[in-house]
Amino acid sequence: MDFGKVLTAMVTPFDEKGKMDLERTTILIEYLLENGTEGLVINGTTGESPTLSIQEKIDLFKHVVKVTNKRVPIIAGTSSNDTYASIELTKEAETAGVDAVMIVAPYYNKPTQRGMYEHFKALAEATTLPVVLYNIPGRSVVKINAETIIELSKIDNIVSLKEASGDFDLASEVIQNTSEDFSVYSGEDGLTLPLVSIGADGVISVASHVIGNELQQMIKAYTNGEYQKAASLHRQLLPVMRGLFKQPSPAPTKAALQMKGIDTGGVRLPLLDLTEQERNELKELMDG
């Protein structure tokens, strides 16, 4: 399923007291839609989902759906390492009116490939929404193997993969052995162009908070056959992409947004806001 080329894994704005701030969320959404974002992924890791309450998540889903008003697709993160808890949140997201859900490989409890297949299958069967699989072993410890993804893609409403394992063989195998309408997105900004070059559809991006238009230009250059231009843009953008992950995400992204005049507040513990030195280093990158 094609959700666009550049989707933003959106930060969740907080106020000065650390409460979710829906007014700031509205401002952020409008800014992103004006700067290269074709779809929003909300309540993911970048949205600090581990520290949002269930009610906050539901309130966020409803608010983003209302503000975007069907202008772009909204994909809600409804993951848990408890299959049934994930099903319940997925049902809430469906009721709120989102366009799809994104489910990460179950973390911490380390299921087998068969366990992951049954987890995703149970979720897909519990909703009419399209389901995006999220493969990120760096955070979940377990990796969804290519064979498992290919089998899951045969379930009607499992329509896409956010791929952040860094395994190009896996990505190639999935792209080669799934149907034409099964989409694959890079889940790592720095691998966007390499993955697009082997057939991926685009990126679910963190860096698009600040370089969304540039990412669009890079992908467009590649699809237009301007390979040297695309490669040059990739090299130019890479330092910013790396800089946004120099400290635990999304602290650098929230700081970078503030530098752009979009205040999304700080991060919640156990994450920390950037120190003055870290902010200065990021500003140099942004200005560079």
N, C-alpha and C positions, 0 to 999 in steps of 0.2 A: 504493500500500500504506500502510495506516495504522499508524504506529509509536507513536501517542500525540500529545498536543498539545505537551508540553514535554520535549524531549530535551536532555541536557547533554553538550556537547563537553568531556569530562573532562580535567582536568590529570593529568599523571603524577607521582605523589609520589616525591621523592628523599630520601635520608637526608643526614646532615651532611657526608658525603664526596662527595655528588653521585651516589651509586648508586641505582638504582631500588629503591624500598622497598615490598614487597608487603604488609607488615603495615599500613603507612599507607594503602595502596590499599584494603584491606578496610574500614578505618575510614571512609575517604572515601565509598566506595560506599554503606555503610549510612546515612551522614548524608544523602547525596543522595536516596536512595530514601525517606527519611522527610520530605523537604522539597521535594516537588513534582516530582521527576524521574520520568518515565515510561519513559525509555529512555536508554541510554548510548552515546555515540559516543567510541570510544577510538582512540588513536594518530592523532589529527588534529593540526592546527597547535597547538591549545591544549594538546595532550598532548606537545608538543615533539618531534614525529615526526622532524624533520630531524636531531636529535641522539641518537635512540635507535638502537642497533644492531639488526640483523635478529633476533638471538637475544633481545634485550630485548623487541622487539615480539611475538615468538612467546610468550615467557613471560608477557607482559602479557595477550595474548588468552586464554591458557589459564587464568590466574588469575581474570580478571574473569568468564569463563564459569562457572568453578567456584563463585565466591562468590555470584553472582547466582542461579545454579541455576534458570534459566528464569523468574524473577520478572518481568523486564522484557526487552525486546529489546536485544541488543548489536550495534551496528554498528561494524565495524572499518575504520579508515582503512588502505587498502593501496595508496596512490598512489605513483607514481614517474613521472618523465618518460621512463623506459625501459619501454615496454609489456611486454616480456618479464619484467623484474624485478618489475613490478606483478602480472603473472599468477602468478609464483612465490609472492609474498607472499599473494596472494588464496587460493591453494591451501592455504597454511599456515593461514590464518585459517579456512578451511572445515574443515580437519582439527581445528582447536582447538575448533570447535563454535559459532562466532558465528552470529548470525541473518541478517546482511546485511553487505555491504561498501560503503564510500563511496570514490569515486574522483574526485579533483580533476582539472580540466583540466591537461594536461601543461604544466609551467612551464619557463621558460628557453629551450627549443628552438623555441618559437613555431610550432607546426603550423598548417596551414590547417584550415578547417571540415571538409573531407573527411578530413584526417589525424586530426582529433579523433574523427570518426564511426568511422573504422576502429579507432582505439585503444580506444574504449569497446566497440565491437562485439566485438573480439578478447577483451577481458576478460570480457564477459558470456558469450561462448561457452565460455570456459575454466572456468566455475564453474556450479554449480546454485543458488548463493546469489542472493537479490535484490540488485540493484545500485542504489545511490543516486549520482546525478551531483552534482558539486559545482562550481558556477559562481562563481568569485571572481577576476575579472580584476585586482583590486588586488594580489593576490599572484602569480597565475600569468601575468600580462601578457595572455594570450589570453582572449577571451570566447567562451563557447559560445553561438552565436546561437539564437534561438527556433526557427528552422526545423530546425536540427541536433538540438536537444533533442526536438522533436516527432517527428522521424524515429527517433531513438534510443528513444523511448517505445514504439515499435511492436515492439521486441525484447522477447520475453516476460518476461525477468527483469530488465529495466531498469524500475524501479517507482517511482522518486521523484527529486526534485530538491531539493538545498540551494541556495537562490538568494541570492547575496550580491553581485550586480553593482550593486544599487541602481536597476535599470532596471525601472520599473513596467510599461512597455509590453511588455517581454519577458515578465515574469511573467504579465501578463494574457493575452498571446497563447498562452503555454504552457498555462495553466489552461483556456483556452477550447478549445484544439485537441488536448488529450490525453484519454484515457479517464477515466471517473469514478474508477477505482481507481488512477490515477497521482497520487501526492501531491506537494505542493510545500510546502517548509519555508523560512521565513526563515532566512538564515544570518547575519543582523545583528540583534542584540537590539532596537535602536532602531526597526527597520522592521517589527517583529512585527505590531503592530496594523494599520498600513496594509496590509500584505500579507494578513493574515487578512480584512480588510474587502473585498478583491477576490477572495477564494476560496481563499487558502492554508490549509494544514491546521494550522500551528503553527510552532514555532521549534526549531532546533538551536542551543542557547544557551550562551553563556559566563557571562552574568550569573546564570543559574539556580544556579550554585554558591552564591550568597548571597541571591538573591531568587526562588527557584523557586516558592514558594507564591504570591507576589505575581503572578508571570507567569501562573500557573494562574488566579488570580482575575480578571486582566485579560481573558484569552481567554474564560473562562466568562461574564463579564459581557457581552462582545460577543455571544457565541452565544445568550445569553438575551435579547437585545434591549435590554440596559441600556447603550446607547451612550454616554451621558454619563458613567456610572460608569467604563466601559472607558477613555474618553478621559482622564478625570481620573487614573486609575491609570497610564496611559501617561506622562502629564506628570510625575507624581511619581517614577516609576522611572527616567526618562531621565537624570538626573544621575548615578545610580549606574552605569547602562549605559555612559555616556561615560567616567566615572572609571576603569572597568576597562580602558579602551583609551588612557588618557592617556599611558602608557608602553607599550613593546612587550609584547604579551600572550605568556605568561600571568603575567608578574611581578606585576601588580596583583592578579590573581585569587588567586594563591598567598598574597599578603600579606593580602588580605581574608579568606581562609579561616582564616589564622592568628589574625586578630582575632576570628573566630567560635569559636576553640578547636580548629580542625582543622589540624594541622600537616602540610603537604605538602612542606616543605623549600623550597629555593631553585630557581633556574633555571640551566640550563647555558649556558655561553658558546656563541655570541657574545651571548646575552642577559645582562642584569645584574639583580640584585635591586634593589628600590627603595631610594633614599637615605632618610635619616631624615625629611627635609623632604617627600619624596613620600609616605612612609608616613603622616605627620601629615595631609597634605591628603586622602588617601584615607580616613583614619579619620574626619575631619570629615564627609565625604560619607556614610559608613556610619552614623554616629551621627545624621545630620541627619534 
